[in-house]
Amino acid sequence: MRIALLFMLAHGAVFANTASPPIVGTYGSLRYVEEAGDVVGTVIAITQRGNEFEVDYQEAEGEPGKVVHVPAVVEGATISFQLPPLEVEEWNGGKRVGKSEIPRPLYRGTITNRGLKGGFVGSSQELLLRQRKGGKGVQGK
């Protein structure tokens, strides 16, 4: 009996140490580049409402972009979400002639003990976004 209890406690401790980290949180790489006077990076804030997950996504290339709010699919420590298409204005001879939409690929990432590691499907660029303490990081949130 005593050996069985020690075995269960030992394996319970191992299982506790290998459990997936919580997926809800804010992950980001936003930083200020003093030489250029620019803000660059990405922030992904994951929230949960009941059984549903949502993402606030923000990119910065020079200055922080608009925050995009989308639903997310979470399976274990993996998250995926689809951003809406980019709207691009079309110009001809200095006149605006319309708008078109450019679809964006699916984002897939995995929460690790180091942060959120992932990228857009089809891209060779995979980023590690560190979890931010206090959940701040998305502009306006």
C-alpha positions in Angstrom: 0.0 0.0 0.0 2.8 2.4 1.0 4.7 1.6 -2.2 1.6 2.2 -4.3 1.0 5.6 -2.7 4.6 6.6 -3.2 4.4 5.5 -6.9 1.2 7.5 -7.4 2.6 10.6 -5.7 5.8 10.4 -7.8 3.9 10.0 -11.1 1.5 12.7 -10.1 4.3 15.1 -9.6 5.8 14.1 -13.0 2.4 14.7 -14.7 1.9 18.0 -12.9 5.3 19.2 -14.3 4.5 18.2 -17.9 1.0 19.7 -18.0 0.3 22.3 -20.7 0.6 25.9 -19.7 -2.7 27.8 -19.7 -3.5 29.2 -23.1 -5.3 32.4 -22.0 -3.0 35.4 -21.9 -1.3 38.1 -23.8 1.7 37.2 -26.0 3.8 39.8 -27.8 7.0 41.2 -29.3 6.1 44.9 -29.6 9.1 47.0 -29.1 10.3 50.6 -29.8 13.2 51.0 -32.1 14.8 54.3 -30.9 17.1 54.8 -34.0 14.1 54.8 -36.3 11.5 56.1 -34.0 9.3 53.1 -34.9 7.2 50.6 -33.0 7.5 47.0 -34.5 6.2 43.6 -33.5 3.1 41.6 -32.9 0.7 41.1 -30.0 -1.8 38.3 -29.7 -4.2 38.4 -26.7 -6.2 35.2 -26.1 -9.4 35.3 -24.0 -12.0 32.7 -23.1 -15.8 33.2 -22.7 -17.3 29.9 -21.6 -16.2 27.3 -24.0 -15.3 29.8 -26.7 -11.9 31.4 -27.3 -11.2 34.8 -28.9 -8.1 36.6 -30.1 -7.2 40.3 -30.3 -4.5 40.6 -32.9 -2.3 43.6 -33.5 0.8 44.2 -35.7 3.1 47.2 -35.7 5.3 48.3 -38.6 6.3 51.8 -37.7 3.3 52.4 -35.6 0.7 50.1 -33.9 -1.9 48.9 -36.3 -5.6 48.4 -35.7 -6.6 45.7 -33.2 -8.5 42.9 -35.0 -10.9 40.8 -32.9 -11.6 37.2 -34.2 -12.8 33.9 -32.9 -10.2 31.2 -32.3 -10.1 27.4 -32.2 -8.2 25.9 -29.3 -7.2 22.2 -29.1 -5.0 21.5 -26.1 -2.1 23.9 -26.3 -2.7 24.6 -30.0 -4.5 27.7 -31.3 -5.6 28.7 -34.7 -7.5 31.8 -36.1 -8.3 33.5 -39.3 -7.9 37.2 -39.8 -10.3 39.1 -42.1 -9.0 40.0 -45.5 -6.9 43.1 -46.0 -8.8 45.9 -47.8 -6.6 47.6 -50.4 -7.6 50.8 -52.2 -7.1 50.8 -55.9 -5.8 53.9 -57.7 -5.5 54.9 -61.3 -4.0 58.2 -62.5 -4.3 59.7 -59.0 -8.0 58.7 -58.7 -9.4 56.1 -56.3 -11.1 53.6 -58.5 -12.2 51.0 -56.0 -11.2 48.5 -53.3 -10.1 44.9 -53.3 -9.6 42.3 -50.7 -6.5 40.2 -50.1 -7.2 37.0 -48.1 -4.9 36.3 -45.2 -3.7 32.8 -44.3 -4.7 30.9 -41.2 -2.6 31.5 -38.1 -1.5 28.4 -36.1 0.5 28.4 -32.9 1.3 26.3 -29.9 1.6 27.5 -26.3 4.9 26.4 -24.7 6.6 27.2 -21.4 8.5 29.9 -23.4 5.4 31.6 -25.0 3.3 31.3 -28.1 5.2 29.8 -31.0 3.6 30.0 -34.4 2.9 31.8 -37.7 0.7 32.1 -40.7 0.3 28.9 -42.7 2.5 29.0 -45.9 5.0 31.4 -44.4 8.5 30.3 -43.5 8.5 32.8 -40.6 7.7 31.3 -37.2 7.8 33.6 -34.2 8.0 33.1 -30.5 5.8 35.6 -28.7 6.6 35.8 -25.0 3.8 35.9 -22.5 3.4 39.4 -21.1 2.8 39.7 -17.4 -0.4 41.5 -16.3 -2.1 40.7 -19.7 -1.5 44.1 -21.2 0.0 44.8 -24.6 -2.8 45.2 -27.1 -3.4 48.9 -27.7 -6.7 50.0 -26.2 -7.1 46.9 -24.1 
